[in-house]
């Protein structure tokens, strides 16, 4: 008998979190080791190559994967055409990066970046030929198999990246790990999926998928500009050393969002899609997702804001302390982003990606107006502060639109996110009230204990007032 949707969601969440924790523990270990061996400028050079890659990737986005996930009917007959388009796109990205590499290196003023940009084009080729049936794993909430092939890439990236760094400490060590990871994922995609794609182009299928995908393409362009535009500005105006600091701070601050919020959102999108015709059930699902997301993410981000300095010194070393002010601001940004990733999949799920694209355009316009002067004036701290304002604006607008589309009340949104926000504020106040000079290791232990205690107390008080977090978790576990 086929599992019910609640059971599928819970099973998917279990596997996504358990495997993702293992995956990111390895990624974090790799990052810490490399940060001790390499200089911030090495990370900045690789960051330019990665920025070039995601730029071309965004400009060639088809939106076919999202269109396939959103479909109610079976999608197997679309896979050959989708895989062929995916492979062609990989070739286009690789060729574009090879030709544009000298221009990109001149723009950022570092000739050493040229061959890094060309090398990262290999990742596009590998992604292009990977098994398209992996989209079915996501659509069917089969995250047990999906993360099996992803973790293979993470292990490879750790082994190759650290191995090369020990013998050749440069940005090429990071690149070697990145390419090795994609080789492993491509191979594993054919191990975990039995489907074998064949070259085929069906014009009617392409037109049908692009009808939905064109709005997803718009979203990807906007999201790229919002999430990578600050990197371009920092790299161009402040330099590669500062870019290395900024990107490391961004990665650390985003850990709660990427490892918790985006996993929940990834599971939520197919789940929301199945509930698109039942608005009451969809409202309940959205509120539960927001509640769980904000409770977890606000705790980690608040802890990061209060403990940024001892954490950086302890884990990465004193040469990275220059990123601390930006790290605190970026953690604040990630609180807002954590809220947005919980509700933004709803628009695609109900077949209205256009609304999400419009919100992104307004968000991008705000960022464009403020990031240049703030970065020139305040460096990486100014760039970090500039991205906080648009993300808050986007959340307010999306909450209003969901009120119009599915009847999600503003009051219920406040009740789902307010207690975690208050808990994070109390936690940060408690931690900063008990600051004493001490070794970074002892400081981090102390603030962690104070943070966990104070945050738990606030959430417990709101639970007694009917917050309902425990009930939601119990219901989900019961569904399993």
N, C-alpha and C positions, 0 to 999 in steps of 0.2 A: 504494500500500500504506500502511495506517495506521501511523504511527510507534509504536515500542514505548514502554512506560511509562518506562523509564530515559531514553530519548532525549527524550521529552516533558518529563520533569522537568528535564533539563539545558537544553533549549531555553528552557523557561519561566524557569529561573533566570537564564540569560544575558540574556534580554530584560527580566526584572524588575529585575535589578541595573543594567544599562546605562541603561535608561530612568529608573529610580528615582534613579540618581545625577544625571542631568541635571535631573530634576524637583526634587530636594531642593537641588541647587546653586542653582537659581533661588529656591526657598523661603528658603534661608538668606541669600541676597543681599537678598531683600525684608526679612527680619527684621532684618538688620544695619542696612540703610538706615533703616528705621522706628525702630529703637532709638536711632539717632543724632538723629532728628528729634523723636520723641515722648518723653514722660515715662513712667516706670513706672506712674503712676496711669492714664494712657490705656490701657495694656495691661490694667490691672486692671479698668477699666470694660468693655472688650470681653470680658475673661475672665468677668465675671459674666453677660453676655448669652450667651456660648458655654456656660457652665455650665448656664444655664436651658434652653438648647436640648437639650443632651445628656441632661439630666435627664428631660425629657418624652419624648425619643426612646427612652430606655431603658425608661421605663414603658409605652410602646406597642409595644415590640419584638414581632414575630410569630415570628421564627426561621424564616421560610419559606425564605430564601436558603440557610441552612445545611442545612435539610431537603432542598432540591432538590439541593445538591451531594452530600449523603450517599447519595442514591438510586443504585442500580445500573442501573436501566432508563432509557430515554429520558424526557425531562421536558418536551418541547415542549408537550404538551397541558395542562400545568399553568400555562403562562405567563400566559394571559389572566386567570385567576382570581388569580394571584399579583400581577399588575400592578394589578388593580382594588383589591385589599386594600391594596397599597402606596400607591395614589393617595388612597384614603379616609383612610389613616393620616396622610398628609401634610397633608390638610385639618384633621384633628383636632389635630395638633401646632401648626399655625399659629394656629388659633382659640384653643387653650389658652394659648399664649404671649401672644397679644393681651390676653386677659382677666386673666392672672396677672401681667402686667408691673408694675402699680402695687404689688402685694403684694411682688414680688421686690425692687423698688427700695427699698421701706420696710424690708425685712428687712436689706439691706446698707447702708442709710442714705445712699443717693445717688439723688436724684430724676432725675439725668441719665441713669440706666440705663434708664428706662421705655421710651423709644422705641427704644433699641438692642435691647432684648428683643423688641419688636414687629417690628422690621425683620428680625431674624434668622429670624423665622417664615417669611419668603419662601423661605429655603433648604429648609425642609421641603416646601413646595409643589413646588419644582423637583425635589427628590429623588423625590417621589411620582410625578411624571409621566415620569421618566427611563426609558429602555428596559430592561425587565426581562430581556431576553436577555443583558445583560452578565453575568448569573449563569452562563450557559453558557460564556462565555469563561473564567471562573474554574474551572468544573467540568472543562472540557476542557483546562485548562492552556494556554490561548491568551493568554498575557500580552503577546504582541507587539501585539495589537489593543487589549487592555484598557488598557495604559498610554499608548496613543496618545491616547485621549480624556481620560485623567487629566492628562497633561502640558499639554493645552490649557487646562485650568482653572488650572494653576500659572502659566503664562505670563500669563494674564489677571489673576490675583490680583496678580502683581508689577507689571504695568503700571498697573492701576487703583489699587491701594493706594498705591504711591509717588506716582503722579500727583496723587491727591487730597491726600495728606499734604503735598506741596510747596505747595499753594494753601490748604489748610485743615487744619493740623496738629492733629488730635484723634483720639479713638477712632473717629470716623466714617470715617476713612481706612482703618482696618483692616477695618471692617464693609463698606465699599464693595468692597474687594478680595475679601472672603469671598463676598459675594453674586455678584459678577461671575464668580468662579471656578465657582460652581455653575451659572450660566447657560451658560457655555461647556461644562461637562461634560455637561449635559443635552442640548444640541444635538449634541455629538459622539457621545453614546450612540446616537443615531439614524443618525449617519453611518457608524459602524463596525459596526453591527448591522442586518441587513436585516429582522428581524422587526418587524411593526407590531402592537402589542397592541390589543385591543378590550375594552371594558367587559364583564365577565362574572363571575358569582359562582356557583360550583359548590359546594354545601354539602358534598358527600362529599369533594371535594378539600381544602376548607378543614379539615375534621375530620381528614383523613389527615395533612396537613402540620403541623397544630397538635399532633398526637399526638407528633411529634418536637420541634416547635418550642417547646412549652411548657417543656421543660427548657432549651432554648437561651435562652428568655425569662428564666428564672431566673438563668442564667449572666450575661446582660447586666445584669440588675439588680444582681447581686453585683459584677460587674466595674466597673460605674459607681460604686457605693458605694466600692469599693476605690481606684479611680483618680481620682475626683472628690470624694470625701468630705473629703479633706484641703484641697481648694480652698475648699469651703464653710466649713470651720472657720477657715481662715486669713482669708478675706474677712470673716467675721463677727466674729472675735475680734481680729484684728490690723489690718485695714483694707485699702483698695484699693491703696495704694502698696505695702504688703508683699505683697499678692496678685500685683501686677505683677512684683515681683522673684522671687517663688516660682514663678510660672508660666513665666517666662523660664528660670529655672534648671532647671525640670522639662523644658522643651522641649529644652534643650541636652543635658542628661544622658540624655534618651531617644533622642537621634539614633542612637546605635549600635543600640539595640533596635528602634526603629521602622523604620529604614532597612535593617537587615540581618536582625535576628531575626524581625520580623513578616512580612517578605517571604518568608523561608524557611518560616515557619509557614503562611503563606497558600498556598504551593505544596505544603507537606507535607500539609495536610488532605485535598485531593482525592487525593494520591498514597497516603496512609495508607488512605483509604477503599477504594481499589482493591485494597489488600493485606489487607483486614480478615479474609479467610478463610485467609490464609497467615501464621501467627504467626511462623514463623522469619524470613521475608522482612521482616515488619513490625518485628521486633526489630532486625534489621540496619539498616533504614531509620531507625529512631528513634535508634539510637546514632550513625549517621553524621551525622544532623541535629544532635544534641547536640554532637558533636565540632566540626563546622564552626562552629556558632553560638557556642559558648563560646570557641573559639580567636580568632575575630574580635572578638566583643563584649568579652571580658575585656581585650584589648589596648587598645581605644579607651577603655573605662571607666577602666582603670588610668592611662592617660595623662591623662585628664580630671581624675582625683582629684589627681594630682601637679602638674598644670599649670593648675589652675583660675584662680588669680589673674592670671598674665600673660596668659592667653587672654582673660579677661573685660576686662581693661584695654585690651588691644590691639584687640579686635574691637568691643566694645560701648561702651567709654568708662568713665571712673572713676565716673560716676553709678550704674553697675550693680554696683560692687564689693561692695555689701551682700549680694549673693546668693551670694558665694563659699563660705561655710561650708555653706549648704544645698545648693549645687551638688555639693560633694564627697560629701555623704551621699546625695544622689539618684543619683549615679553608682554608688554601692555598691548601692542599691536596683535599679538597672537591670541590674546583673550578675545578680542573682537573677531578675529578670523575664525576662532573656534565656534563662535555663535553662528557665523555666516555659513560654515560648511555643513551645519546641521539643517539649515532651512533652504539653502540654495538648490539642492537636488529636487525639491518639490516642483519647481517651475518646469524642469525637463520632464519630470514624471507625469505631469498633467498636460503635457504637449504644448507648453507655452515658453519655450526657451527665449523667445524674443524679449520678454519682460526682463529676464536675467541679463541679456545683452544691453538693454537700455540702462539698467541700474549700473552696470559696469562702465558704461560710457560716461555717466555723470561722475562716478567715482574716479575715473581716469582724468577727467577734466579738472577736478579739484586737485589731484596730485600734481598734474602738469603745472598748475599755477603756483604751487608753493615749494616744490622740491628743489628747483634750481637756486633760488635765493637762500633757502635755508641751508643747503649743502655748502654753498660758497661761504656763507657766514659762519657756520658751526661744524663743518666737516661731516664725519660719519654720524655724529650725534644729531645734526640737523636733518640728514637724510632719514634717520630712524624716526625722528619726531614727525617728519612730513608724511609718512605712510600710516600713522596712527589715525589721523583725522578722517581720511576717506573711508576707512574700514568701518568706523562708527556710523558714518552717514549711510553706508550701504545696508547695514543691519536695520536701521530705522525704516528705510524705504522698503526693504523686502518684507519686514513685519507688517507694514501698512498694506502692501500688495497682497499678502497672504490673507489678510482680513477680508479683502474684496473677493479673492478667488475661492477660498475654501472656508471662510467664516472663522478664521483664527483670531480670537479676541486679543487686544493689546493687554488686557488684564491677565489673561492666562500666560502670555509671554513673560510678563513681569514676574509672575509667581513662579514660573519655571526657571528663571535666570537670576532673580533678585537674591534669594538666600545664598547661593554660591558667591555672588559679588560681595555681599556683606561679609561672608565668611573670609574671603580673601583679604578684604580691607582690615578686618580685626586681626587676622594673622600677621599681616605686614606691620601693623602698629605694635603688636605684642613683641615681634622679633626685634624691631628697631628700638624698643624701649629697654631692652636688656643687652645692648651691645657692650662688650668688654674687649680690651686688647688680648689676643691669644693666637695660638698657632691656627692656620687655616683649617686643618683637619678638625680640631676641637670646636672651632667656630661653626663649621658646617654641621657637625653633629648636634651642637646646642640649638642652632636655629631650626634644624629639622624637627627636633623633639618639641620645641615651643610651637612651631608651625602646625604640626600634626594635632597637637592637643587643642590649640585655640580654634583651628578650623573645624575639628570634629565637634567641639562644644557648640559652636554656632549652628552647624547643620543639625545636631541633635535637638537643639531648641526649636528649630523650624519643623523638624519631623514631628515633634510633639504638637505643633500648631497645625499639622495636616499637610506638610510638604509632599509626602507620598513617595519619596525616593525608595524607601525600603519595600513598599508595596509593589512598585513598578519592577524592581529587581526580582522580588519573589514571584510575581506573575510570569516574568520571562523565564526564570529557572523552572517554574512549574510547567511551562509550555514544552520545555526540553524533556 
